[in-house]
Amino acid sequence: MLHFRMFLRRNPAALHARSRCEPREQAEETKISTVTIGVASLSDTQRRASAAFRGKKQGARISFASEDLLWKTLTPKRWALLKLMAGQGSVAIREIARRAKRDVRAVHSDVHLLLRVGVLQKTANGGVEFPYDAIHVDFLLKAA
């Protein structure tokens, strides 16, 4: 049995720069919004939703039905896009492609798939955003 965890933070230098604020602002400014990406069964998801309706904080979570679906959806190139977009706010698809040094059409396809599955969000100004500063990947792999 292997327990896999990965933690990705975007732009630690910016976090350090923010820590020079006054004490009250510091707590607000350095707060990192983290999303947990993992594998969860329907019953786990329903249990979390039920707890959330009862007022228990659950934190941001993106769940996939299986490890295969997670890896099929979040390919290495799509992970790279998420890494580029983390903490950046709204970004145009052309700008994402420029930063990733990839073809605009390929990035467009990847972005629209990530929008369709709910990993990215469309913004009012027509851009897309990944509204988190950090990604926590958490799932359990068992021997077959």
Biotite code that builds the C-alpha atoms (Angstrom):
import biotite.structure as struc

atoms = struc.array([
    struc.Atom([0.000, 0.000, 0.000], chain_id="A", res_id=1, res_name="MET", atom_name="CA", element="C"),
    struc.Atom([1.358, 3.397, -1.024], chain_id="A", res_id=2, res_name="LEU", atom_name="CA", element="C"),
    struc.Atom([-0.022, 6.687, 0.211], chain_id="A", res_id=3, res_name="HIS", atom_name="CA", element="C"),
    struc.Atom([0.743, 9.420, -2.301], chain_id="A", res_id=4, res_name="PHE", atom_name="CA", element="C"),
    struc.Atom([0.838, 13.098, -1.357], chain_id="A", res_id=5, res_name="ARG", atom_name="CA", element="C"),
    struc.Atom([2.049, 16.007, -3.396], chain_id="A", res_id=6, res_name="MET", atom_name="CA", element="C"),
    struc.Atom([1.969, 19.665, -2.504], chain_id="A", res_id=7, res_name="PHE", atom_name="CA", element="C"),
    struc.Atom([2.501, 22.389, -5.077], chain_id="A", res_id=8, res_name="LEU", atom_name="CA", element="C"),
    struc.Atom([2.913, 26.023, -4.184], chain_id="A", res_id=9, res_name="ARG", atom_name="CA", element="C"),
    struc.Atom([3.047, 28.839, -6.641], chain_id="A", res_id=10, res_name="ARG", atom_name="CA", element="C"),
    struc.Atom([5.442, 31.758, -6.276], chain_id="A", res_id=11, res_name="ASN", atom_name="CA", element="C"),
    struc.Atom([6.971, 31.388, -2.782], chain_id="A", res_id=12, res_name="PRO", atom_name="CA", element="C"),
    struc.Atom([8.902, 34.641, -3.310], chain_id="A", res_id=13, res_name="ALA", atom_name="CA", element="C"),
    struc.Atom([5.618, 36.536, -3.501], chain_id="A", res_id=14, res_name="ALA", atom_name="CA", element="C"),
    struc.Atom([4.501, 34.908, -0.259], chain_id="A", res_id=15, res_name="LEU", atom_name="CA", element="C"),
    struc.Atom([7.744, 36.028, 1.396], chain_id="A", res_id=16, res_name="HIS", atom_name="CA", element="C"),
    struc.Atom([7.268, 39.573, 0.076], chain_id="A", res_id=17, res_name="ALA", atom_name="CA", element="C"),
    struc.Atom([3.736, 39.635, 1.497], chain_id="A", res_id=18, res_name="ARG", atom_name="CA", element="C"),
    struc.Atom([5.018, 38.673, 4.942], chain_id="A", res_id=19, res_name="SER", atom_name="CA", element="C"),
    struc.Atom([6.549, 42.147, 5.353], chain_id="A", res_id=20, res_name="ARG", atom_name="CA", element="C"),
    struc.Atom([3.077, 43.671, 5.881], chain_id="A", res_id=21, res_name="CYS", atom_name="CA", element="C"),
    struc.Atom([1.848, 44.866, 9.231], chain_id="A", res_id=22, res_name="GLU", atom_name="CA", element="C"),
    struc.Atom([0.830, 42.063, 11.652], chain_id="A", res_id=23, res_name="PRO", atom_name="CA", element="C"),
    struc.Atom([-2.931, 42.354, 11.108], chain_id="A", res_id=24, res_name="ARG", atom_name="CA", element="C"),
    struc.Atom([-2.575, 42.467, 7.324], chain_id="A", res_id=25, res_name="GLU", atom_name="CA", element="C"),
    struc.Atom([0.007, 39.690, 7.411], chain_id="A", res_id=26, res_name="GLN", atom_name="CA", element="C"),
    struc.Atom([-2.484, 37.054, 8.561], chain_id="A", res_id=27, res_name="ALA", atom_name="CA", element="C"),
    struc.Atom([-4.888, 38.016, 5.781], chain_id="A", res_id=28, res_name="GLU", atom_name="CA", element="C"),
    struc.Atom([-2.278, 38.500, 3.050], chain_id="A", res_id=29, res_name="GLU", atom_name="CA", element="C"),
    struc.Atom([-0.246, 35.317, 3.549], chain_id="A", res_id=30, res_name="THR", atom_name="CA", element="C"),
    struc.Atom([-3.236, 33.003, 3.697], chain_id="A", res_id=31, res_name="LYS", atom_name="CA", element="C"),
    struc.Atom([-2.817, 30.439, 0.945], chain_id="A", res_id=32, res_name="ILE", atom_name="CA", element="C"),
    struc.Atom([-5.913, 29.079, -0.746], chain_id="A", res_id=33, res_name="SER", atom_name="CA", element="C"),
    struc.Atom([-5.351, 25.380, -1.236], chain_id="A", res_id=34, res_name="THR", atom_name="CA", element="C"),
    struc.Atom([-7.407, 22.860, -3.166], chain_id="A", res_id=35, res_name="VAL", atom_name="CA", element="C"),
    struc.Atom([-7.182, 19.134, -2.502], chain_id="A", res_id=36, res_name="THR", atom_name="CA", element="C"),
    struc.Atom([-7.309, 16.989, -5.625], chain_id="A", res_id=37, res_name="ILE", atom_name="CA", element="C"),
    struc.Atom([-7.918, 13.319, -5.091], chain_id="A", res_id=38, res_name="GLY", atom_name="CA", element="C"),
    struc.Atom([-9.903, 10.187, -5.653], chain_id="A", res_id=39, res_name="VAL", atom_name="CA", element="C"),
    struc.Atom([-13.179, 9.746, -3.785], chain_id="A", res_id=40, res_name="ALA", atom_name="CA", element="C"),
    struc.Atom([-16.107, 7.392, -4.045], chain_id="A", res_id=41, res_name="SER", atom_name="CA", element="C"),
    struc.Atom([-19.636, 8.666, -4.469], chain_id="A", res_id=42, res_name="LEU", atom_name="CA", element="C"),
    struc.Atom([-20.390, 7.815, -0.830], chain_id="A", res_id=43, res_name="SER", atom_name="CA", element="C"),
    struc.Atom([-17.345, 9.814, 0.370], chain_id="A", res_id=44, res_name="ASP", atom_name="CA", element="C"),
    struc.Atom([-18.453, 12.789, -1.698], chain_id="A", res_id=45, res_name="THR", atom_name="CA", element="C"),
    struc.Atom([-22.015, 12.530, -0.372], chain_id="A", res_id=46, res_name="GLN", atom_name="CA", element="C"),
    struc.Atom([-20.700, 12.281, 3.206], chain_id="A", res_id=47, res_name="ARG", atom_name="CA", element="C"),
    struc.Atom([-18.611, 15.461, 2.730], chain_id="A", res_id=48, res_name="ARG", atom_name="CA", element="C"),
    struc.Atom([-21.549, 17.282, 1.149], chain_id="A", res_id=49, res_name="ALA", atom_name="CA", element="C"),
    struc.Atom([-23.811, 16.267, 4.021], chain_id="A", res_id=50, res_name="SER", atom_name="CA", element="C"),
    struc.Atom([-21.264, 17.497, 6.559], chain_id="A", res_id=51, res_name="ALA", atom_name="CA", element="C"),
    struc.Atom([-20.966, 20.783, 4.666], chain_id="A", res_id=52, res_name="ALA", atom_name="CA", element="C"),
    struc.Atom([-24.754, 21.244, 4.810], chain_id="A", res_id=53, res_name="PHE", atom_name="CA", element="C"),
    struc.Atom([-24.547, 20.722, 8.579], chain_id="A", res_id=54, res_name="ARG", atom_name="CA", element="C"),
    struc.Atom([-22.061, 23.619, 8.735], chain_id="A", res_id=55, res_name="GLY", atom_name="CA", element="C"),
    struc.Atom([-18.761, 21.740, 8.970], chain_id="A", res_id=56, res_name="LYS", atom_name="CA", element="C"),
    struc.Atom([-15.999, 23.295, 6.881], chain_id="A", res_id=57, res_name="LYS", atom_name="CA", element="C"),
    struc.Atom([-14.745, 20.903, 4.219], chain_id="A", res_id=58, res_name="GLN", atom_name="CA", element="C"),
    struc.Atom([-12.203, 22.977, 2.337], chain_id="A", res_id=59, res_name="GLY", atom_name="CA", element="C"),
    struc.Atom([-11.886, 23.170, -1.439], chain_id="A", res_id=60, res_name="ALA", atom_name="CA", element="C"),
    struc.Atom([-11.803, 19.759, -3.072], chain_id="A", res_id=61, res_name="ARG", atom_name="CA", element="C"),
    struc.Atom([-11.800, 18.371, -6.603], chain_id="A", res_id=62, res_name="ILE", atom_name="CA", element="C"),
    struc.Atom([-12.568, 14.646, -6.631], chain_id="A", res_id=63, res_name="SER", atom_name="CA", element="C"),
    struc.Atom([-12.275, 12.017, -9.329], chain_id="A", res_id=64, res_name="PHE", atom_name="CA", element="C"),
    struc.Atom([-13.984, 8.618, -9.345], chain_id="A", res_id=65, res_name="ALA", atom_name="CA", element="C"),
    struc.Atom([-10.729, 6.704, -9.973], chain_id="A", res_id=66, res_name="SER", atom_name="CA", element="C"),
    struc.Atom([-6.971, 7.128, -10.241], chain_id="A", res_id=67, res_name="GLU", atom_name="CA", element="C"),
    struc.Atom([-7.207, 6.346, -13.952], chain_id="A", res_id=68, res_name="ASP", atom_name="CA", element="C"),
    struc.Atom([-9.698, 9.157, -14.497], chain_id="A", res_id=69, res_name="LEU", atom_name="CA", element="C"),
    struc.Atom([-7.550, 11.581, -12.478], chain_id="A", res_id=70, res_name="LEU", atom_name="CA", element="C"),
    struc.Atom([-4.412, 10.818, -14.536], chain_id="A", res_id=71, res_name="TRP", atom_name="CA", element="C"),
    struc.Atom([-6.352, 10.780, -17.815], chain_id="A", res_id=72, res_name="LYS", atom_name="CA", element="C"),
    struc.Atom([-7.760, 14.223, -17.042], chain_id="A", res_id=73, res_name="THR", atom_name="CA", element="C"),
    struc.Atom([-4.700, 15.792, -15.413], chain_id="A", res_id=74, res_name="LEU", atom_name="CA", element="C"),
    struc.Atom([-1.984, 14.907, -17.915], chain_id="A", res_id=75, res_name="THR", atom_name="CA", element="C"),
    struc.Atom([1.549, 16.272, -17.406], chain_id="A", res_id=76, res_name="PRO", atom_name="CA", element="C"),
    struc.Atom([0.881, 19.176, -19.812], chain_id="A", res_id=77, res_name="LYS", atom_name="CA", element="C"),
    struc.Atom([-2.353, 20.063, -18.004], chain_id="A", res_id=78, res_name="ARG", atom_name="CA", element="C"),
    struc.Atom([-0.537, 19.909, -14.642], chain_id="A", res_id=79, res_name="TRP", atom_name="CA", element="C"),
    struc.Atom([1.966, 22.376, -16.122], chain_id="A", res_id=80, res_name="ALA", atom_name="CA", element="C"),
    struc.Atom([-0.920, 24.698, -17.050], chain_id="A", res_id=81, res_name="LEU", atom_name="CA", element="C"),
    struc.Atom([-2.315, 24.524, -13.509], chain_id="A", res_id=82, res_name="LEU", atom_name="CA", element="C"),
    struc.Atom([1.122, 25.281, -12.112], chain_id="A", res_id=83, res_name="LYS", atom_name="CA", element="C"),
    struc.Atom([1.405, 28.329, -14.398], chain_id="A", res_id=84, res_name="LEU", atom_name="CA", element="C"),
    struc.Atom([-2.073, 29.550, -13.484], chain_id="A", res_id=85, res_name="MET", atom_name="CA", element="C"),
    struc.Atom([-2.004, 28.982, -9.713], chain_id="A", res_id=86, res_name="ALA", atom_name="CA", element="C"),
    struc.Atom([-2.434, 32.293, -7.913], chain_id="A", res_id=87, res_name="GLY", atom_name="CA", element="C"),
    struc.Atom([-2.367, 34.328, -11.137], chain_id="A", res_id=88, res_name="GLN", atom_name="CA", element="C"),
    struc.Atom([-6.015, 35.391, -11.321], chain_id="A", res_id=89, res_name="GLY", atom_name="CA", element="C"),
    struc.Atom([-7.812, 35.683, -14.650], chain_id="A", res_id=90, res_name="SER", atom_name="CA", element="C"),
    struc.Atom([-5.611, 34.893, -17.660], chain_id="A", res_id=91, res_name="VAL", atom_name="CA", element="C"),
    struc.Atom([-6.416, 34.795, -21.392], chain_id="A", res_id=92, res_name="ALA", atom_name="CA", element="C"),
    struc.Atom([-5.876, 31.482, -23.173], chain_id="A", res_id=93, res_name="ILE", atom_name="CA", element="C"),
    struc.Atom([-3.344, 33.094, -25.543], chain_id="A", res_id=94, res_name="ARG", atom_name="CA", element="C"),
    struc.Atom([-1.355, 34.327, -22.542], chain_id="A", res_id=95, res_name="GLU", atom_name="CA", element="C"),
    struc.Atom([-1.428, 30.874, -20.964], chain_id="A", res_id=96, res_name="ILE", atom_name="CA", element="C"),
    struc.Atom([-0.123, 29.406, -24.239], chain_id="A", res_id=97, res_name="ALA", atom_name="CA", element="C"),
    struc.Atom([2.630, 32.046, -24.398], chain_id="A", res_id=98, res_name="ARG", atom_name="CA", element="C"),
    struc.Atom([3.741, 31.340, -20.832], chain_id="A", res_id=99, res_name="ARG", atom_name="CA", element="C"),
    struc.Atom([3.629, 27.571, -21.399], chain_id="A", res_id=100, res_name="ALA", atom_name="CA", element="C"),
    struc.Atom([5.453, 27.927, -24.749], chain_id="A", res_id=101, res_name="LYS", atom_name="CA", element="C"),
    struc.Atom([2.791, 25.750, -26.378], chain_id="A", res_id=102, res_name="ARG", atom_name="CA", element="C"),
    struc.Atom([0.515, 25.998, -29.389], chain_id="A", res_id=103, res_name="ASP", atom_name="CA", element="C"),
    struc.Atom([-2.605, 28.101, -28.712], chain_id="A", res_id=104, res_name="VAL", atom_name="CA", element="C"),
    struc.Atom([-4.944, 25.466, -30.183], chain_id="A", res_id=105, res_name="ARG", atom_name="CA", element="C"),
    struc.Atom([-3.541, 22.708, -27.950], chain_id="A", res_id=106, res_name="ALA", atom_name="CA", element="C"),
    struc.Atom([-3.770, 24.926, -24.863], chain_id="A", res_id=107, res_name="VAL", atom_name="CA", element="C"),
    struc.Atom([-7.305, 25.935, -25.871], chain_id="A", res_id=108, res_name="HIS", atom_name="CA", element="C"),
    struc.Atom([-8.313, 22.244, -25.974], chain_id="A", res_id=109, res_name="SER", atom_name="CA", element="C"),
    struc.Atom([-6.704, 21.532, -22.598], chain_id="A", res_id=110, res_name="ASP", atom_name="CA", element="C"),
    struc.Atom([-8.243, 24.621, -20.973], chain_id="A", res_id=111, res_name="VAL", atom_name="CA", element="C"),
    struc.Atom([-11.725, 23.762, -22.250], chain_id="A", res_id=112, res_name="HIS", atom_name="CA", element="C"),
    struc.Atom([-11.437, 20.206, -20.966], chain_id="A", res_id=113, res_name="LEU", atom_name="CA", element="C"),
    struc.Atom([-10.357, 21.550, -17.543], chain_id="A", res_id=114, res_name="LEU", atom_name="CA", element="C"),
    struc.Atom([-13.291, 24.001, -17.629], chain_id="A", res_id=115, res_name="LEU", atom_name="CA", element="C"),
    struc.Atom([-15.699, 21.185, -18.511], chain_id="A", res_id=116, res_name="ARG", atom_name="CA", element="C"),
    struc.Atom([-14.594, 19.017, -15.576], chain_id="A", res_id=117, res_name="VAL", atom_name="CA", element="C"),
    struc.Atom([-14.640, 21.978, -13.163], chain_id="A", res_id=118, res_name="GLY", atom_name="CA", element="C"),
    struc.Atom([-10.923, 22.372, -12.448], chain_id="A", res_id=119, res_name="VAL", atom_name="CA", element="C"),
    struc.Atom([-10.756, 25.853, -14.037], chain_id="A", res_id=120, res_name="LEU", atom_name="CA", element="C"),
    struc.Atom([-13.311, 28.655, -13.911], chain_id="A", res_id=121, res_name="GLN", atom_name="CA", element="C"),
    struc.Atom([-14.364, 31.153, -16.564], chain_id="A", res_id=122, res_name="LYS", atom_name="CA", element="C"),
    struc.Atom([-14.203, 34.788, -15.430], chain_id="A", res_id=123, res_name="THR", atom_name="CA", element="C"),
    struc.Atom([-16.462, 37.746, -16.238], chain_id="A", res_id=124, res_name="ALA", atom_name="CA", element="C"),
    struc.Atom([-13.759, 39.386, -18.373], chain_id="A", res_id=125, res_name="ASN", atom_name="CA", element="C"),
    struc.Atom([-13.551, 36.344, -20.668], chain_id="A", res_id=126, res_name="GLY", atom_name="CA", element="C"),
    struc.Atom([-10.407, 34.844, -19.171], chain_id="A", res_id=127, res_name="GLY", atom_name="CA", element="C"),
    struc.Atom([-9.979, 31.669, -17.193], chain_id="A", res_id=128, res_name="VAL", atom_name="CA", element="C"),
    struc.Atom([-8.609, 31.180, -13.723], chain_id="A", res_id=129, res_name="GLU", atom_name="CA", element="C"),
    struc.Atom([-7.419, 28.531, -11.350], chain_id="A", res_id=130, res_name="PHE", atom_name="CA", element="C"),
    struc.Atom([-8.521, 30.257, -8.128], chain_id="A", res_id=131, res_name="PRO", atom_name="CA", element="C"),
    struc.Atom([-6.031, 28.557, -5.816], chain_id="A", res_id=132, res_name="TYR", atom_name="CA", element="C"),
    struc.Atom([-2.446, 29.261, -4.784], chain_id="A", res_id=133, res_name="ASP", atom_name="CA", element="C"),
    struc.Atom([-1.600, 25.677, -3.902], chain_id="A", res_id=134, res_name="ALA", atom_name="CA", element="C"),
    struc.Atom([-2.600, 22.148, -4.855], chain_id="A", res_id=135, res_name="ILE", atom_name="CA", element="C"),
    struc.Atom([-2.619, 19.249, -2.436], chain_id="A", res_id=136, res_name="HIS", atom_name="CA", element="C"),
    struc.Atom([-2.908, 15.862, -4.155], chain_id="A", res_id=137, res_name="VAL", atom_name="CA", element="C"),
    struc.Atom([-4.059, 13.056, -1.888], chain_id="A", res_id=138, res_name="ASP", atom_name="CA", element="C"),
    struc.Atom([-5.080, 9.514, -2.735], chain_id="A", res_id=139, res_name="PHE", atom_name="CA", element="C"),
    struc.Atom([-4.323, 5.959, -1.723], chain_id="A", res_id=140, res_name="LEU", atom_name="CA", element="C"),
    struc.Atom([-2.864, 3.360, -4.110], chain_id="A", res_id=141, res_name="LEU", atom_name="CA", element="C"),
    struc.Atom([-3.291, -0.299, -3.158], chain_id="A", res_id=142, res_name="LYS", atom_name="CA", element="C"),
    struc.Atom([-1.672, -3.392, -4.608], chain_id="A", res_id=143, res_name="ALA", atom_name="CA", element="C"),
    struc.Atom([-3.879, -5.074, -7.197], chain_id="A", res_id=144, res_name="ALA", atom_name="CA", element="C"),
])
